[in-house]
Amino acid sequence: MKQILLIVLTFSFVFGFEYNLKPQKVTEGVYCFFGKLEPIEKQNAGNVVNACFVQTKEGFVVIDSGPTFSYAAQAYEQMQKIATLPVKYVIITHDHDDHWQGNSFYKSKGALLIGPRTYEQNVVAGMKTRMQRILGKELYGKTKIVKLDTIVDDNLTISLGKEKFEIRQLEDIAHTKGDLVVYIPSKQSLFVGDLVFSGRLTSLRDGSLLGSLRALDKIDTYHAKHIIGGHGYMTDAYATKEFRVYLSELKDKVSKAIDDDVGMEEISKKVTMPTYKKMKLYDVLFGRTVVDAYRELEMMDDEDE
């Protein structure tokens, strides 16, 4: 098995990683490449994120450009099989690097890049990204950090080919401090980035448990027929349901532990939520998420006293 893996990786280094991207149609004119429910590693070359695109009469709009230059180039090839159209805009939902490192490819094609203020604040030319550290020089390839053309602080609406794209930040902090959603009224489609996960667990490392729950409430007010998250395969109107149940249960259990005077050093042992062990990345993320939730809720508890 190790020999096979070595051969695969060697082939990838020499000839470039083949992502085998296949666009899945969500609704008319709306497509996504759905990422694997795995941690970022060399074997998947960062293909763990949902990167989507919308076809209009005048060109494509991409929502999240993916993990590498090569990924974006291969995604673009698949788009051209659907229609020979340029990519006019790329909208980045937040500043976590699995979502935006295809930017430099689309920039080379003349696309305008749109994203949150946190991208400008946290993404600095020359920095070594998590993706770069994990994948290494060969798989990271031509990937470069480029600046956005437009920063969204609150909301922005763009139009292309008679389609409107309503871009909005729902909360000051949820998954991150700069999460954007993109709504297309004519498609009843809402792209929510990492405000919604399905089939795997999330991280709170840059975000807020309470803010995430508030964001889910606001997502539901759109009454969208299609809700597309940043990770996972659910895209229907009930995509928020499972995720809300998980976050609500996490909040309740951690809050009870705080009321019972459980300390920081014991919280990950006291709150385990075994029914979620079947979810992908439980072993990787759950313990840290409990600690992050504890810090936030304990602070809120202290402020209420």
ChimeraX attribute file (.defattr): number of C-alpha atoms within 10 A of each C-alpha:
attribute: neighborCount
match mode: 1-to-1
recipient: residues
	/A:1	6
	/A:2	7
	/A:3	8
	/A:4	9
	/A:5	11
	/A:6	12
	/A:7	12
	/A:8	13
	/A:9	19
	/A:10	14
	/A:11	13
	/A:12	17
	/A:13	16
	/A:14	10
	/A:15	11
	/A:16	15
	/A:17	23
	/A:18	13
	/A:19	16
	/A:20	11
	/A:21	17
	/A:22	14
	/A:23	18
	/A:24	12
	/A:25	13
	/A:26	17
	/A:27	14
	/A:28	9
	/A:29	14
	/A:30	21
	/A:31	19
	/A:32	21
	/A:33	22
	/A:34	21
	/A:35	20
	/A:36	16
	/A:37	19
	/A:38	16
	/A:39	14
	/A:40	19
	/A:41	15
	/A:42	17
	/A:43	15
	/A:44	16
	/A:45	23
	/A:46	27
	/A:47	26
	/A:48	23
	/A:49	25
	/A:50	24
	/A:51	31
	/A:52	26
	/A:53	25
	/A:54	21
	/A:55	22
	/A:56	18
	/A:57	12
	/A:58	14
	/A:59	17
	/A:60	26
	/A:61	22
	/A:62	26
	/A:63	27
	/A:64	28
	/A:65	32
	/A:66	28
	/A:67	27
	/A:68	29
	/A:69	23
	/A:70	23
	/A:71	25
	/A:72	24
	/A:73	17
	/A:74	16
	/A:75	25
	/A:76	22
	/A:77	12
	/A:78	16
	/A:79	21
	/A:80	13
	/A:81	9
	/A:82	11
	/A:83	13
	/A:84	11
	/A:85	16
	/A:86	18
	/A:87	23
	/A:88	19
	/A:89	22
	/A:90	26
	/A:91	28
	/A:92	28
	/A:93	29
	/A:94	27
	/A:95	22
	/A:96	21
	/A:97	19
	/A:98	24
	/A:99	27
	/A:100	28
	/A:101	29
	/A:102	28
	/A:103	29
	/A:104	23
	/A:105	22
	/A:106	23
	/A:107	19
	/A:108	8
	/A:109	14
	/A:110	13
	/A:111	20
	/A:112	17
	/A:113	23
	/A:114	22
	/A:115	27
	/A:116	26
	/A:117	19
	/A:118	18
	/A:119	22
	/A:120	15
	/A:121	9
	/A:122	11
	/A:123	17
	/A:124	13
	/A:125	10
	/A:126	9
	/A:127	11
	/A:128	11
	/A:129	15
	/A:130	13
	/A:131	22
	/A:132	21
	/A:133	11
	/A:134	15
	/A:135	19
	/A:136	15
	/A:137	12
	/A:138	16
	/A:139	25
	/A:140	25
	/A:141	16
	/A:142	13
	/A:143	21
	/A:144	17
	/A:145	17
	/A:146	19
	/A:147	17
	/A:148	19
	/A:149	13
	/A:150	15
	/A:151	17
	/A:152	19
	/A:153	16
	/A:154	15
	/A:155	15
	/A:156	15
	/A:157	13
	/A:158	10
	/A:159	11
	/A:160	16
	/A:161	11
	/A:162	10
	/A:163	17
	/A:164	16
	/A:165	22
	/A:166	17
	/A:167	25
	/A:168	21
	/A:169	22
	/A:170	23
	/A:171	20
	/A:172	16
	/A:173	19
	/A:174	24
	/A:175	27
	/A:176	23
	/A:177	19
	/A:178	25
	/A:179	27
	/A:180	28
	/A:181	26
	/A:182	24
	/A:183	22
	/A:184	19
	/A:185	14
	/A:186	10
	/A:187	18
	/A:188	15
	/A:189	24
	/A:190	25
	/A:191	25
	/A:192	26
	/A:193	26
	/A:194	27
	/A:195	28
	/A:196	27
	/A:197	22
	/A:198	23
	/A:199	17
	/A:200	19
	/A:201	24
	/A:202	22
	/A:203	21
	/A:204	20
	/A:205	14
	/A:206	12
	/A:207	20
	/A:208	22
	/A:209	23
	/A:210	17
	/A:211	19
	/A:212	24
	/A:213	21
	/A:214	16
	/A:215	22
	/A:216	20
	/A:217	14
	/A:218	13
	/A:219	20
	/A:220	15
	/A:221	8
	/A:222	15
	/A:223	14
	/A:224	20
	/A:225	16
	/A:226	21
	/A:227	25
	/A:228	32
	/A:229	25
	/A:230	26
	/A:231	25
	/A:232	22
	/A:233	20
	/A:234	17
	/A:235	19
	/A:236	14
	/A:237	18
	/A:238	15
	/A:239	21
	/A:240	23
	/A:241	13
	/A:242	13
	/A:243	22
	/A:244	18
	/A:245	12
	/A:246	14
	/A:247	18
	/A:248	13
	/A:249	13
	/A:250	20
	/A:251	19
	/A:252	11
	/A:253	19
	/A:254	24
	/A:255	18
	/A:256	13
	/A:257	19
	/A:258	18
	/A:259	11
	/A:260	9
	/A:261	10
	/A:262	18
	/A:263	13
	/A:264	16
	/A:265	9
	/A:266	11
	/A:267	20
	/A:268	18
	/A:269	11
	/A:270	14
	/A:271	18
	/A:272	17
	/A:273	14
	/A:274	9
	/A:275	8
	/A:276	15
	/A:277	14
	/A:278	11
	/A:279	14
	/A:280	17
	/A:281	18
	/A:282	18
	/A:283	12
	/A:284	14
	/A:285	17
	/A:286	21
	/A:287	16
	/A:288	15
	/A:289	20
	/A:290	24
	/A:291	20
	/A:292	20
	/A:293	24
	/A:294	25
	/A:295	15
	/A:296	15
	/A:297	19
	/A:298	19
	/A:299	11
	/A:300	11
	/A:301	13
	/A:302	8
	/A:303	8
	/A:304	7
	/A:305	5
